[in-house]
Amino acid sequence: MPPHPTVERPSNVSDALARGRLGVPSVIFFVLSAAAPLTVVAGVVTTGYAVTGITGMPLAFLAVGAVLALFSVGYVAMARRVENAGAFYAYVSRGIGRPAGVGAAWVALIAYNALQVGLYGAIGAAAAPVLGTLFGVEPHWSVVALVAWALVAFLGLLRVDVNGLVLAVLLIAEIVVIVVFDLGQLSHPAGGSTSFAALAPANLLVPGAGALLVLAMTGFVGFESSVVFSEESKDPRRTVPLATYLSVAIIAGLYALSSWSMTVAVGPENISAAAGEQSIELIFNLAAAHLGDTAVTIGQALFMTSVLAAMISFHNTTARYAFALGRERVLPAAFGQTSPRTGAPRMASLAQSLLGLLVIVLYAVNGWDPVVQLFYYAGTGGGFGVLLLIATTSVAVIVYFARSDTAESLWKRAIAPALATVALAAVVAVAVANFATLLGVAPDSPLRWIIPGVYPVAALIGLLWGLVLRANRPDVYARIGRGAESTTTSLFGPTVEQPVPVESRR
């Protein structure tokens, strides 16, 4: 009996992302934009100082950067063998097993969607001082959010390199302003002398430093997305490792410099109180004192575009996760279709835009706080979800290489991933223990358990769905984690030319 032919695709769509459009700089722009440097410097850094009262934030960024660099050793080594826009989903599938991979996919969709839609709550607050200064009017946050939503939705349907160009312009300006602000702070030290007290290692050996590490970790969320764009990179084997390592180094260095320069300008003994009183405005107040009002206006404008750039980056990342799941039929097949003209994941992008619109309207109609109840809660919850994915993927890397014949060194396939796994597990434990503090709620608040508890529930549901697919739809199960390779497999089973590998039975 002849093998079943593969099913023909509709002529107006494609099931592959556009290849060869992103080089190392473009991928770095996507990664750093997701990290939102100015948003982190103005928000996460000041929050860390205010909440913990500890001056070790610069060292926390460097420590987390070192852990993520360790994680990246195995991560990029596996990226050379597993090219998939689903990233964490694909890695867990190929390492721990397909059911676990589907569980990771559910966690990823929730985490990245939370990060994406949460930013719509921040854009109004970020835009208010800029629009007030320039036009003397501050529109309702939802108006600004809807304008940003329309722009992000439009860009999400265009070529990925067009998005990369927009991010390049926004990000370069943002980083330049951060460095100028830092230099202004360092050139005006409190008391007339530069203090290095915040860089003392003892600052990370005090009670509460664990919460500081968790906050620092949220500043790196997005670094992992370099692998998401591997299928669209010009040379994935070179682009992904370089983009990943450079992104971690740039993020760690920039954040450490900025958080240290704040303590120099205010004084280490005063930074906690100043951050608690002024919050996000601290960095802009320092700029006003040292650089003048024009610099403040420019900085506030770029703070707004920082949020916008993060929206664009997370929209692209989230859409590609949904695309990867649709292509492998874990989600409906429509999500796995791309536009033949732009190569963008059309349906996945539209679905992401629809979700964003619904959230904006829901919060606006009900009068809910867009900053605390949307941006802060969703952002914290989304960051925790990504942390769980990073820790799980670190285990998956070890298992994958243990099962594979590889020329990778022992350091890349086992030692570095194992060290990273231990460190990441410790950070996860600290995050769970300090979640009420991270959210800024009372220890007995239901949110303290509801938000982090969403992820194990989602992972369990995804795992069970993976088992259902294995029992009832082996053709779909065989696709899981295969990426672009899955499109060479028939919807009714493997073709003669593309047999299902042994690992498909896991």
C-alpha positions as CSV (number, residue, x, y, z in Angstrom):
1,M,0.0,0.0,0.0
2,P,1.6,3.3,-1.0
3,P,2.2,5.9,1.7
4,H,-0.2,8.7,2.2
5,P,0.7,11.8,0.3
6,T,1.3,15.0,2.3
7,V,-1.7,17.3,2.5
8,E,-1.5,20.3,0.2
9,R,-1.4,23.7,1.9
10,P,-3.7,26.5,1.0
11,S,-2.1,28.6,-1.7
12,N,-2.4,31.9,0.1
13,V,-0.4,30.9,3.2
14,S,2.9,29.4,4.1
15,D,3.9,27.2,7.0
16,A,7.5,28.6,7.2
17,L,8.9,31.8,8.6
18,A,10.9,34.0,6.3
19,R,14.6,32.9,6.4
20,G,17.8,34.9,6.3
21,R,16.4,38.3,7.3
22,L,18.0,38.8,10.7
23,G,21.7,39.2,11.5
24,V,23.3,39.4,14.9
25,P,22.5,43.2,15.4
26,S,18.8,42.7,14.5
27,V,18.4,39.8,17.0
28,I,20.2,41.8,19.7
29,F,17.7,44.6,19.1
30,F,14.8,42.3,19.6
31,V,16.4,40.8,22.7
32,L,17.4,44.1,24.4
33,S,14.1,45.8,23.5
34,A,12.2,43.0,25.3
35,A,14.5,43.7,28.3
36,A,13.4,47.4,28.1
37,P,16.6,48.9,29.6
38,L,15.2,52.3,30.5
39,T,12.1,50.8,32.0
40,V,14.2,48.5,34.1
41,V,16.6,51.3,35.2
42,A,13.8,53.6,36.1
43,G,11.4,51.0,37.6
44,V,13.1,47.8,38.6
45,V,16.2,49.3,40.1
46,T,14.3,51.9,42.1
47,T,11.8,49.3,43.3
48,G,14.7,47.0,44.4
49,Y,16.3,49.8,46.4
50,A,13.0,50.9,47.9
51,V,11.6,47.4,48.8
52,T,14.7,45.7,50.1
53,G,16.6,48.6,51.5
54,I,19.8,46.9,50.3
55,T,22.4,48.6,48.2
56,G,23.7,45.5,46.5
57,M,21.6,45.9,43.3
58,P,24.7,46.4,41.0
59,L,26.1,43.1,42.2
60,A,22.7,41.4,41.9
61,F,22.7,42.2,38.2
62,L,26.2,40.9,37.8
63,A,25.5,37.7,39.7
64,V,22.3,37.0,37.7
65,G,24.2,37.8,34.5
66,A,26.8,35.2,35.5
67,V,24.1,32.6,36.1
68,L,22.4,33.3,32.8
69,A,25.8,33.2,31.0
70,L,26.3,29.7,32.5
71,F,22.8,28.7,31.3
72,S,23.5,30.1,27.9
73,V,26.5,27.7,27.4
74,G,24.2,24.7,27.1
75,Y,21.3,26.7,25.7
76,V,23.2,27.9,22.6
77,A,24.9,24.5,22.2
78,M,21.5,22.9,21.9
79,A,20.4,25.7,19.6
80,R,22.9,24.5,17.0
81,R,21.0,21.2,16.9
82,V,17.4,22.3,17.6
83,E,16.2,25.2,15.4
84,N,12.7,26.1,16.4
85,A,10.8,29.3,16.9
86,G,9.2,27.6,19.9
87,A,12.5,27.8,21.8
88,F,11.7,26.6,25.4
89,Y,8.8,24.4,24.2
90,A,11.1,22.7,21.6
91,Y,14.0,22.3,24.0
92,V,11.9,20.7,26.7
93,S,10.2,18.5,24.2
94,R,13.5,17.2,22.7
95,G,15.1,16.9,26.1
96,I,12.7,15.8,28.8
97,G,10.0,14.5,26.4
98,R,7.0,15.7,24.3
99,P,4.3,15.8,27.0
100,A,6.6,17.9,29.2
101,G,7.3,20.1,26.2
102,V,3.5,20.7,25.7
103,G,3.4,21.7,29.4
104,A,6.2,24.1,28.9
105,A,4.4,25.5,25.8
106,W,1.3,26.3,27.9
107,V,3.5,28.0,30.5
108,A,5.3,30.0,27.8
109,L,2.0,31.2,26.2
110,I,0.7,32.4,29.6
111,A,4.0,34.1,30.6
112,Y,4.7,35.9,27.4
113,N,1.1,37.0,26.9
114,A,1.2,38.4,30.5
115,L,4.4,40.3,29.8
116,Q,3.0,41.6,26.5
117,V,-0.5,42.7,27.6
118,G,0.9,44.0,30.9
119,L,2.8,46.6,29.0
120,Y,-0.4,48.2,27.8
121,G,-1.0,49.2,31.4
122,A,2.3,51.0,31.6
123,I,2.3,52.9,28.3
124,G,-0.4,55.4,29.6
125,A,1.7,56.2,32.7
126,A,4.8,56.5,30.7
127,A,3.2,58.8,28.2
128,A,1.4,61.1,30.6
129,P,4.4,63.4,31.6
130,V,5.6,63.6,28.0
131,L,2.2,64.6,26.5
132,G,1.6,66.9,29.4
133,T,4.9,68.7,28.8
134,L,4.6,68.9,25.0
135,F,0.8,69.5,24.6
136,G,-0.5,70.4,28.0
137,V,-3.0,67.5,28.0
138,E,-2.8,64.0,29.5
139,P,-5.3,61.7,27.8
140,H,-6.8,58.7,29.6
141,W,-4.4,55.8,29.7
142,S,-6.6,53.6,27.6
143,V,-6.4,56.1,24.7
144,V,-2.6,56.0,24.7
145,A,-2.8,52.2,25.1
146,L,-5.1,51.8,22.1
147,V,-2.8,53.9,19.9
148,A,0.2,51.8,20.9
149,W,-1.9,48.7,20.4
150,A,-2.7,49.7,16.8
151,L,0.9,50.4,16.0
152,V,2.1,47.1,17.5
153,A,-0.7,45.1,15.7
154,F,0.3,46.7,12.4
155,L,4.0,46.0,12.8
156,G,3.3,42.5,13.8
157,L,2.0,41.7,10.3
158,L,5.0,43.2,8.6
159,R,8.4,41.6,7.8
160,V,10.4,40.8,10.8
161,D,13.3,42.9,9.6
162,V,11.1,45.9,9.5
163,N,10.3,45.4,13.2
164,G,14.0,45.0,13.8
165,L,14.7,48.4,12.1
166,V,12.1,50.1,14.3
167,L,13.5,48.6,17.4
168,A,17.1,49.5,16.4
169,V,16.2,53.2,16.2
170,L,14.3,53.2,19.5
171,L,16.8,51.1,21.4
172,I,19.9,53.0,20.3
173,A,18.4,56.3,21.5
174,E,17.3,54.7,24.7
175,I,20.7,53.3,25.6
176,V,22.4,56.6,24.7
177,V,20.1,58.4,27.1
178,I,20.8,55.9,29.9
179,V,24.6,56.3,29.5
180,V,24.3,60.1,29.4
181,F,22.2,60.0,32.6
182,D,24.7,57.6,34.2
183,L,27.6,60.0,33.3
184,G,25.7,62.9,34.8
185,Q,25.2,61.0,38.0
186,L,28.8,59.9,38.2
187,S,30.1,63.4,37.6
188,H,28.0,64.8,40.5
189,P,28.7,62.4,43.4
190,A,27.0,63.0,46.7
191,G,29.4,64.6,49.2
192,G,31.9,65.3,46.4
193,S,33.5,61.9,46.3
194,T,32.6,58.7,44.3
195,S,31.4,55.9,46.6
196,F,32.0,52.2,45.7
197,A,30.1,50.9,48.7
198,A,27.3,49.5,46.6
199,L,29.9,47.2,44.9
200,A,31.0,45.5,48.1
201,P,30.3,41.8,48.0
202,A,29.0,41.9,51.6
203,N,25.8,43.6,50.2
204,L,24.7,40.2,48.7
205,L,25.2,38.3,52.0
206,V,22.4,40.0,54.0
207,P,18.8,39.1,54.7
208,G,16.5,40.1,51.9
209,A,19.2,39.8,49.2
210,G,17.2,36.9,47.7
211,A,14.4,39.3,46.7
212,L,17.0,41.6,45.2
213,L,18.2,38.7,43.0
214,V,14.7,37.9,41.9
215,L,14.1,41.5,40.9
216,A,17.4,41.6,39.0
217,M,16.3,38.4,37.2
218,T,13.2,40.2,35.9
219,G,15.5,42.7,34.2
220,F,16.9,40.0,32.0
221,V,13.6,38.6,30.8
222,G,13.8,38.6,27.0
223,F,17.5,37.6,26.7
224,E,16.3,34.0,25.9
225,S,14.3,35.2,22.8
226,S,17.4,35.1,20.6
227,V,16.5,31.4,19.9
228,V,12.9,32.3,19.0
229,F,14.3,34.1,15.9
230,S,16.7,31.3,14.9
231,E,14.6,30.3,11.9
232,E,14.7,33.8,10.5
233,S,18.4,34.4,11.2
234,K,20.9,34.6,8.3
235,D,23.3,32.1,10.0
236,P,21.6,30.6,13.1
237,R,24.7,28.7,14.2
238,R,26.6,31.9,14.5
239,T,23.8,34.5,15.1
240,V,22.1,32.8,18.1
241,P,25.2,32.3,20.2
242,L,26.6,35.7,19.6
243,A,23.3,37.5,20.1
244,T,22.7,35.6,23.3
245,Y,26.1,36.1,24.9
246,L,26.3,39.8,23.8
247,S,22.8,40.5,25.1
248,V,23.5,39.0,28.6
249,A,26.8,41.0,28.8
250,I,25.2,44.3,27.6
251,I,22.2,43.9,29.9
252,A,24.3,43.0,33.0
253,G,26.9,45.8,32.4
254,L,24.3,48.5,31.6
255,Y,22.1,47.7,34.6
256,A,25.0,47.4,37.0
257,L,26.5,50.7,35.9
258,S,23.1,52.5,36.1
259,S,22.2,51.1,39.6
260,W,25.7,51.9,40.9
261,S,25.6,55.4,39.5
262,M,22.4,56.2,41.3
263,T,24.0,55.3,44.6
264,V,26.9,57.6,43.7
265,A,24.6,60.5,43.0
266,V,22.3,60.1,46.0
267,G,24.7,58.4,48.4
268,P,24.5,54.7,49.4
269,E,23.0,55.6,52.8
270,N,20.2,57.6,51.1
271,I,19.4,55.5,48.0
272,S,16.7,53.4,49.7
273,A,14.8,56.4,51.1
274,A,15.1,58.4,47.9
275,A,13.9,55.5,45.8
276,G,10.9,54.9,48.1
277,E,9.9,58.6,47.9
278,Q,10.5,59.3,44.3
279,S,10.1,55.8,42.6
280,I,10.3,56.0,38.8
281,E,10.9,59.8,39.0
282,L,14.2,59.4,40.8
283,I,16.3,58.9,37.6
284,F,14.5,61.9,36.0
285,N,14.9,64.1,39.0
286,L,18.6,63.4,39.1
287,A,18.8,64.2,35.4
288,A,17.0,67.5,35.9
289,A,19.5,68.5,38.6
290,H,22.5,67.5,36.7
291,L,21.6,67.9,33.0
292,G,18.7,70.2,32.8
293,D,15.0,70.0,31.9
294,T,15.6,69.3,28.2
295,A,17.4,66.1,29.1
296,V,14.5,65.1,31.3
297,T,11.9,65.6,28.6
298,I,14.0,63.5,26.2
299,G,14.4,60.8,28.8
300,Q,10.7,60.7,29.6
301,A,9.9,60.4,25.9
302,L,12.3,57.5,25.5
303,F,10.9,55.9,28.6
304,M,7.6,55.8,26.7
305,T,9.3,54.4,23.6
306,S,11.1,51.9,25.8
307,V,7.7,50.4,26.8
308,L,6.6,50.6,23.2
309,A,9.7,48.7,22.0
310,A,9.2,46.0,24.6
311,M,5.6,45.6,23.3
312,I,6.8,45.1,19.8
313,S,9.5,42.6,20.8
314,F,7.2,40.6,23.1
315,H,4.4,40.6,20.5
316,N,6.8,39.1,17.9
317,T,8.1,36.5,20.5
318,T,4.6,35.5,21.6
319,A,3.3,35.2,18.1
320,R,6.2,32.9,17.1
321,Y,5.5,30.6,20.0
322,A,1.8,30.3,18.9
323,F,3.0,29.8,15.3
324,A,5.4,27.0,16.4
325,L,2.6,25.3,18.2
326,G,0.1,25.7,15.3
327,R,2.7,24.4,12.8
328,E,3.0,21.2,14.8
329,R,-0.8,21.1,15.4
330,V,-0.6,21.4,19.1
331,L,-2.7,24.5,18.6
332,P,-5.2,24.7,15.7
333,A,-3.4,24.6,12.3
334,A,-4.4,28.2,11.5
335,F,-1.9,29.5,14.0
336,G,0.9,27.8,12.0
337,Q,0.3,29.8,8.9
338,T,2.4,32.7,7.7
339,S,1.9,35.4,5.1
340,P,3.7,34.6,1.9
341,R,4.3,38.3,1.3
342,T,5.9,39.2,4.6
343,G,6.7,35.8,6.2
344,A,5.0,37.0,9.4
345,P,3.0,34.5,11.5
346,R,-0.3,36.1,10.5
347,M,-3.0,34.3,12.5
348,A,-0.8,34.1,15.6
349,S,-0.1,37.8,15.4
350,L,-3.8,38.7,15.0
351,A,-4.7,36.5,17.9
352,Q,-2.2,38.2,20.1
353,S,-3.5,41.6,19.0
354,L,-7.1,40.6,19.8
355,L,-6.1,39.5,23.3
356,G,-4.4,42.9,23.9
357,L,-7.5,44.8,22.7
358,L,-9.8,42.8,25.0
359,V,-7.5,43.4,28.0
360,I,-7.3,47.2,27.4
361,V,-11.1,47.5,27.0
362,L,-11.8,45.3,30.0
363,Y,-9.5,47.3,32.3
364,A,-10.8,50.6,30.9
365,V,-14.5,49.7,31.3
366,N,-14.1,48.4,34.8
367,G,-11.8,51.3,36.0
368,W,-9.1,48.9,37.2
369,D,-5.6,50.3,38.0
370,P,-3.6,49.8,34.8
371,V,-0.2,50.3,36.5
372,V,-0.5,48.1,39.6
373,Q,-3.2,45.6,38.6
374,L,-2.2,45.2,35.0
375,F,1.5,46.2,34.4
376,Y,2.9,45.3,37.7
377,Y,1.0,42.1,38.5
378,A,1.1,40.8,34.9
379,G,4.8,41.7,34.5
380,T,5.8,40.1,37.8
381,G,3.8,37.0,37.0
382,G,5.1,36.8,33.5
383,G,8.7,37.2,34.6
384,F,8.2,34.4,37.1
385,G,6.8,32.1,34.4
386,V,9.9,32.8,32.2
387,L,12.1,32.0,35.2
388,L,10.4,28.6,35.5
389,L,10.9,28.0,31.8
390,I,14.6,28.9,32.0
391,A,15.2,26.5,35.0
392,T,13.3,23.7,33.3
393,T,15.1,24.2,30.0
394,S,18.4,24.0,31.8
395,V,17.4,20.5,33.0
396,A,16.3,19.6,29.4
397,V,19.7,20.6,28.0
398,I,21.4,18.2,30.4
399,V,19.0,15.3,29.5
400,Y,19.2,16.1,25.8
401,F,23.0,15.8,25.6
402,A,23.0,12.8,27.9
403,R,20.8,11.0,25.3
404,S,22.6,12.3,22.2
405,D,25.9,11.5,20.6
406,T,27.6,14.8,20.4
407,A,31.0,16.3,20.0
408,E,30.3,19.0,22.5
409,S,32.6,19.3,25.5
410,L,31.7,18.1,28.9
411,W,31.6,21.7,30.0
412,K,29.0,22.7,27.5
413,R,26.8,19.6,27.7
414,A,26.9,18.9,31.5
415,I,28.9,21.0,33.9
416,A,27.8,24.5,32.9
417,P,24.1,23.5,32.6
418,A,24.2,21.7,35.9
419,L,25.7,24.7,37.7
420,A,23.1,26.9,36.1
421,T,20.3,24.5,37.1
422,V,21.3,24.6,40.8
423,A,21.6,28.4,40.8
424,L,18.2,28.8,38.9
425,A,16.5,26.4,41.3
426,A,17.7,28.5,44.2
427,V,16.3,31.7,42.6
428,V,13.0,30.0,41.9
429,A,12.8,28.9,45.6
430,V,13.6,32.5,46.7
431,A,11.0,33.9,44.3
432,V,8.3,31.7,45.7
433,A,9.2,32.5,49.3
434,N,9.2,36.3,48.6
435,F,6.3,36.5,46.1
436,A,4.2,38.7,48.4
437,T,7.1,41.1,48.7
438,L,7.6,41.1,44.9
439,L,3.9,41.9,44.3
440,G,3.8,44.4,47.1
441,V,0.8,42.7,48.8
442,A,0.2,41.3,52.3
443,P,1.6,37.9,53.1
444,D,-1.9,36.5,53.4
445,S,-3.1,37.9,50.1
446,P,-4.6,35.3,47.8
447,L,-2.6,36.8,44.9
448,R,0.6,35.7,46.7
449,W,-0.3,32.1,45.6
450,I,-2.7,32.6,42.8
451,I,-0.3,34.3,40.4
452,P,2.6,31.8,40.7
453,G,0.2,28.9,41.1
454,V,-1.2,29.5,37.6
455,Y,2.0,27.9,36.1
456,P,2.1,24.5,37.6
457,V,-1.6,24.1,36.8
458,A,-1.0,25.2,33.2
459,A,2.0,22.8,33.0
460,L,0.0,19.9,34.3
461,I,-2.9,20.6,31.8
462,G,-0.4,20.8,29.0
463,L,1.3,17.6,30.0
464,L,-2.0,15.8,30.1
465,W,-2.8,17.2,26.6
466,G,0.5,15.9,25.4
467,L,-0.4,12.4,26.7
468,V,-3.8,12.6,25.0
469,L,-2.1,13.4,21.7
470,R,0.3,10.5,22.1
471,A,-2.6,8.1,22.7
472,N,-5.1,9.5,20.1
473,R,-3.2,11.5,17.5
474,P,0.2,9.9,17.0
475,D,0.7,11.9,13.8
476,V,0.5,15.2,15.7
477,Y,2.5,13.8,18.6
478,A,5.3,13.0,16.1
479,R,5.5,16.6,15.1
480,I,6.1,18.0,18.6
481,G,9.4,19.8,18.9
482,R,10.4,19.2,15.3
483,G,10.1,22.8,14.2
484,A,10.4,23.3,10.4
485,E,11.1,19.5,10.1
486,S,7.5,18.9,11.1
487,T,6.2,20.2,7.8
488,T,7.9,17.4,5.9
489,T,5.8,14.9,7.9
490,S,2.4,14.0,6.5
491,L,-0.7,14.9,8.5
492,F,-1.5,11.2,8.4
493,G,1.9,9.9,9.5
494,P,5.6,10.1,8.3
495,T,6.4,10.0,4.7
496,V,8.9,7.5,3.3
497,E,11.4,10.3,2.8
498,Q,11.0,11.6,6.4
499,P,10.7,8.7,8.9
500,V,9.8,9.5,12.5
501,P,13.0,9.3,14.6
502,V,13.3,7.0,17.5
503,E,12.9,9.8,20.0
504,S,9.3,10.4,18.6
505,R,8.2,7.5,20.8
506,R,9.1,9.5,24.0
